Amino acid sequence: MADTLISARLPPNIDVTKAPLAYGVRAIPKLNEELHDSELIVIQRALRTLCDYLHDAEHITDALRNDIHRSLASLLSHKDITVRQKSTEALYIISTHCIGRDAILEADIIPDLSTLLNDKEDIVRKNIHECFEMMSEIPYGALGVVLNSLVHPLVEKLRDELDEIKLIILNTLHFCMLVDTVDALECNAMMVFRDLLDHSDPLIRSRAARDIMDLCKPLKGKEVALQIGCVEILAKLLQDNDTEVKAKSAGALAMIAITTDGKYRALKENVLEQSTPLVDHDNSEVRLNCIKTITCLSEAPEGRKLALLSCLHVIQPHIDDEVEAVVNASAIAVKVITWLP
């Protein structure tokens, strides 16, 4: 006859690192209460459960109704690493939803998040940067980041942050510069972006080139780009092995070449000759941006002369391109190149 084995092990479906989830409508209120508990282990378990629970989009509204985001904001300054990590993770999950972004902006949580920009834990910093990125994807969210004076610190973090986080910051700055470029220009963001064009990671190079394009929309940005030698580096990147790097570099050059000084600097760097073969590239963004660059350079007499000889016959077939934007750009390019005084 077999004896009964008395075991101290918990059943396999019980996780001691998570708080038991209350039933139905009591789930969120119960977790919210535990977030304010005096016991550290209770807070940690509640946060772990909350992060899993919020992954279901149906629970976001209920969480916001119970002011979970405010409770999470109060934990951002907690001395415990796990609490900060899971609090920022939960806020990031909330920020992936439109109503979550609205709630974070309304509760003015962005300044609280910014206090962790220099946190010693990589995962905490990554979480807050992902939150900023999600917030900035909508115009008023990007404006919230700008108005909280975060552009300067974000640019500075590009100098020494982990590469994985640099990618997130470059995206955040991209969205911020779509609504305002003043702060980025004032904190010498152009020089930081230029230095990143030599990075070993092609994704960082492409995003840096894209951010240069964003920052060159105002005249001041174009002037700064010319002063610090962005054209020379971007011209070399047209020969990069990565397609995205080529596309974004061509876009940045097209933006800089709008000015007269930009046209002649680009012509000096043989940008027109390098752009011509890329007009037939498989990637439509590369084709489009290179055609735009050639169009801008053809507005200068020297550029038009070169384009008539080497570019016109390459661009004309793309008037029947499968991409409408390329068709329109090709038609404009042909018109500019064949223009007669």
MOLINBEL-V961720 format. One record per backbone hydrogen bond with DSSP energy under -1.0 kcal/mol. CO is the residue of the C=O (numbers start at 1). NH is the residue of the N-H. Records with the same first field share a line. If there is no record, write none. Layout:
# MOLINBEL-V961720
CO=NH + NH
This chain:
# MOLINBEL-V961720
11=14
15=18
23=26
24=27
26=30
27=31
28=32
29=33
30=34
31=35
33=36
34=37
39=43
40=44
41=45
42=46
43=47
44=48
45=19 + 49
46=50
47=51
48=52
49=53
50=54
53=56
56=59
57=60
59=63
60=64
61=65
62=66
63=68
64=67
67=71
68=72
69=73
70=74
72=75
73=76
75=78
80=84
81=85
82=86
83=87
84=88
85=89
86=90
87=91
88=92
89=93
90=94
91=95
94=97
97=101
98=102
99=103
100=104
101=105
102=106
103=107
104=109
109=113
110=114
113=116
114=117
116=119
121=125
122=126
123=127
124=128
125=129
126=130
127=131
128=132
129=133
130=134
131=135
132=136
135=138
138=142
139=143
140=144
141=145
142=146
143=147
144=148
145=150
146=149
150=154
151=155
152=156
153=157
156=159
157=161
162=166
163=167
165=169
166=170
167=171
168=172
169=173
170=174
171=175
172=176
173=177
176=179 + 180
181=185
182=186
183=187
184=189
185=188
188=192
189=193
190=194
191=195
192=196
194=197
195=198
196=199
201=205
202=206
203=207
204=208
205=209
206=210
207=211
208=212
209=213
210=214
211=215
212=216
214=217
218=222
219=223
220=224
221=225
222=226
223=227
224=228
225=230
229=233
230=234
231=235
232=236
233=237
236=239
237=240
242=246
243=247
244=248
245=249
246=250
247=251
248=252
249=253
250=254
251=255
252=256
253=257
255=258
256=259
259=263
260=264
261=265
262=266
263=267
264=268
265=269
266=271
267=270
270=274
271=275
272=276
276=279
277=280
278=281
283=287
284=288
285=289
286=290
287=291
288=292
289=293
290=294
291=295
292=296
293=297
294=298
296=299
297=300
300=304
301=305
302=306
303=307
304=308
305=309
306=310
307=311 + 312
311=314 + 315
312=316
315=318
316=319
317=320
318=321
323=327
324=328
325=329
326=330
327=331
328=332
329=333
330=334
331=335
332=336
333=337
334=338
